[in-house]
């Protein structure tokens, strides 16, 4: 049995009955609530599997969800908050990122055998956070009841037992079977693990919560655990999603994200849904813009006649480019571009826009050379060293899509392997990387300014650039856009915290965490 953690900070753990049950959002809400109440709080997730990643100020890579939670907690992100990140590459293989740096690419079996050797790094990271914060909100992964994987798991109950952390288990009622899921989860835990579970939270409920009361009573009778609250379904709070399950739920249906107006007076932006799409929260600001229809396309029949096509980031550029060719999407994209449709490529999508992708060392592919889409005169050569930086820069070439942006300040982050070079003009100048001054070009822009590539994630989060780009698209379509959305993630965290405060018995949550008298929570219907 793991030894107890010897840090001083309190801990509270959020686990779930399934993936996408709401663990990340609940952890985010708790981080903001504790911060609002004057506590120093940090998020923690021992192992994250996601293609959505972020970069710390000192250049370490970790899960995007923990970056969001750190922002909600009003603290700077550090790699200790997510010591192990797995980035799937296909063929049951993942890049293993440990304490912010790539360690190796491993098969599922190889990583399974590595996990317990990595366990000391997990405990060290958690102990470090506990020494520096009043409370650490720990997020689990998947389900703690995966009995076939339990012997080597390092993210759920092994962490809870190490930290002696009280556990809240979240169940997704929208999927159905939430009571069976909660009872079944408890039944498959060991007695000492069951003792750590202090409350259930029902998530994504639609309807009259009083109808659940009899179910709560039976849950308490069968498990000895009460329901601390019921969080209603919502679609008006915009927090970046952790994985593509959220993407599927929100955006893959054409037109789901249209915000007002008819098709003719909306901008239609199509993002190619690559099999290994990465950092898709790059496009969250676009879906919040009025009269902008953001949709994800995965087949030729989905493309239509968009006003802008976006090739997003990818963990496996070559494999996803070949998928585009097999599916016919590559030819359709080229046809739309010849017809005048603008195209933006970000990171892996930027690499695809060039003429050649070289991989002499087999970093990503067994093919030493792959033909790109040929829309920009560029060559990309993969390298073993990963580039990870937070960056600041400015617009250096204001034409086409970037008309009116000359000299405008921009910021974002880079996560890529390899170097892209060629004769195309660079639209951006980077003036700072990971806090150090620099002066280097980024990206490429073609002669008419309608094919744009960049390594910068977070490009559309820059309000002035985003609005200028959308206005250029609107002029091309001869439509008028209303005033743009002002993105305020801080306000979204406050809205999420308010929703959870009025839905969950926070006095009970504070009590189980060993902290008293700060919650200010409203009375909620629950079994606590």
Secondary structure, 3 states (H helix, E strand, C coil): CCCCCCCCCEEEEEEECCCCCCHHHHHHHHHHHHHHCCCCEEEECCEEECCCEEECCCCCEEEHHHHHHHHHHCCCCCHHHHCEEEEEEECCEEEEEECCEEEEEEEHHHHHHHHHHHHHHHHHHHHHHHHHCCEEEEECCCCCCCCCCHHHCCCCHHHHHHHCCEEEEEEEHHHCCHHHHHHHHHHCCCHHHHCCEEEEEEEEECCCHHHHHHHHHHHHHHHCCCEEEEEECCCCCCCCCCCHHHHHHHHCCCCCCCCCCCHHHCEEEEEECCCCEECHHHHHHHHCCCCEEEEEECCHHHHCCCCEEEECEECCHHHHHHHHHHHCHHHHHHHHHHCCCEEEEECHHHHHHCCEEECCCCCCCCCCEEECCCCCCEEEEEEEEEEEEEEEEEECCCCHHHCCCCCCEEEEEEEEEEEEEECCECCEEEEEECCEEEEEEECEECCCCCEEEECCECHHHCHHHHHHHHHHHHHHHCCCCCCCCCCCHHHHHHHHHHHHHHHECHHHHHHHCCCCCCCCCCCCCCCC
